[in-house]
Amino acid sequence: MLFAEKLKTLRVASGLSQEEIAETLGVTLRTYWNYEAGRMYPKRTDSYGKLAKMFNVTTDYLLSEEDYCYIDAQDKGGKRALKDVKKLVTEFGGLFAGGELSEDDKEEVMMSLLELYWKARKINKEKDAPKKLGKATAQTKD
């Protein structure tokens, strides 16, 4: 179970509203709603501690290895990277459904795929840099 699912389950079990939790975390209701929808993760690391304390669980309970992967993606590349990495994990995760690889091997393959993802993003960004520079130069000449 991922962070979003655990968060919603804990909130419902505690009888707290989304508004109450959002207020405690110091975020908007929409932001908190995005946490429960799995669209984003808290940017402030102290939010995980507040949630753990509020629900009387550990942060280790709240966050799985997969969650940490997604948080890293969000930190490095924002919502778009988070969405891309989730899609990558979902699509390639299906390849392992047969159980032919050990969990450690699966994790190693996924980490390799993510490493390739970040390299590809960097290469694409570098390719686009001259185009953007050309547009900026053309705009300053006008």
C-alpha positions in Angstrom: 0.0 0.0 0.0 1.4 3.4 -1.0 1.4 6.6 1.1 -1.8 8.0 -0.4 -3.8 4.9 0.4 -2.4 4.7 3.9 -3.1 8.4 4.5 -6.7 8.0 3.5 -7.2 4.8 5.5 -5.7 6.4 8.6 -7.7 9.6 8.2 -11.0 7.7 7.9 -10.2 5.4 10.8 -9.4 8.4 13.0 -12.5 10.3 12.1 -10.6 13.4 11.1 -11.6 15.5 8.1 -9.3 16.4 5.2 -9.7 20.0 6.3 -8.5 19.3 9.8 -5.4 17.4 8.6 -4.6 20.1 6.0 -4.8 22.8 8.7 -2.5 20.8 11.0 0.0 20.4 8.2 -0.3 24.0 7.2 -1.3 23.2 3.6 -4.4 24.0 1.6 -7.3 21.5 1.4 -6.5 21.0 -2.3 -2.9 20.2 -1.6 -3.9 17.7 1.1 -6.5 16.2 -1.4 -3.6 15.7 -3.8 -1.7 13.8 -1.2 -4.6 11.4 -0.7 -5.2 11.2 -4.5 -1.5 10.2 -5.0 -0.9 13.2 -7.2 1.8 14.6 -5.0 3.8 14.1 -1.8 4.5 16.6 0.9 7.4 18.8 0.0 8.2 19.6 3.7 9.8 16.6 5.3 8.4 17.6 8.7 4.9 16.9 7.4 5.6 13.1 7.5 6.5 13.4 11.2 3.4 15.4 11.9 1.3 12.8 10.1 3.0 9.9 11.9 2.4 11.6 15.3 -1.2 12.4 14.4 -2.0 8.8 13.5 0.3 7.2 16.1 2.3 5.4 13.5 6.0 5.6 12.3 7.1 7.4 9.2 8.5 4.0 8.1 4.9 2.8 8.1 3.7 5.7 6.1 6.4 5.5 3.4 7.3 2.4 1.4 10.4 2.1 -0.8 8.3 2.9 -3.8 7.1 6.0 -2.1 10.7 7.1 -1.5 11.3 6.6 -5.2 8.3 8.8 -6.1 9.3 11.5 -3.6 12.8 11.6 -5.1 11.2 12.0 -8.6 9.0 14.9 -7.4 12.0 16.6 -5.7 14.1 16.3 -8.8 11.6 17.1 -11.5 8.3 18.2 -10.0 4.8 16.8 -10.7 5.6 15.9 -14.3 8.6 13.7 -13.2 6.4 12.1 -10.5 3.8 11.3 -13.1 6.4 9.9 -15.5 8.1 7.7 -12.9 4.8 6.3 -11.7 3.9 5.4 -15.2 7.3 3.8 -15.7 7.1 1.8 -12.5 3.5 0.7 -13.4 4.3 -0.3 -16.9 7.6 -2.1 -16.2 6.3 -3.6 -12.9 4.0 -5.7 -15.0 7.0 -7.5 -16.5 7.8 -8.9 -13.0 4.3 -10.2 -12.3 5.4 -13.8 -13.1 7.7 -13.7 -10.1 10.7 -15.0 -12.0 13.0 -12.3 -10.4 13.8 -12.1 -6.7 12.6 -8.9 -4.9 16.2 -7.7 -4.8 16.7 -8.2 -8.5 13.4 -6.5 -9.3 14.5 -3.5 -7.2 17.9 -3.4 -9.0 16.1 -3.5 -12.4 13.8 -0.7 -11.4 16.6 1.4 -10.1 18.5 0.9 -13.4 15.4 2.0 -15.3 15.0 5.1 -13.2 18.6 5.9 -13.7 18.1 5.7 -17.5 15.0 7.9 -17.1 17.0 10.7 -15.4 19.8 10.4 -18.0 17.3 10.7 -20.9 15.7 13.7 -19.3 19.1 15.4 -18.9 20.0 14.6 -22.5 16.6 16.0 -23.7 17.0 19.1 -21.6 20.5 19.7 -23.1 19.2 19.2 -26.6 16.4 21.8 -26.0 18.8 24.4 -24.4 20.2 25.7 -27.8 16.6 26.1 -29.1 15.6 28.0 -26.0 18.7 30.1 -26.2 18.0 30.9 -29.8 14.4 32.0 -28.9 15.7 34.2 -26.1 18.3 35.8 -28.4 15.7 36.5 -31.1 13.4 38.1 -28.6 16.1 40.5 -27.3 16.8 41.6 -30.9 13.2 42.6 -31.4 
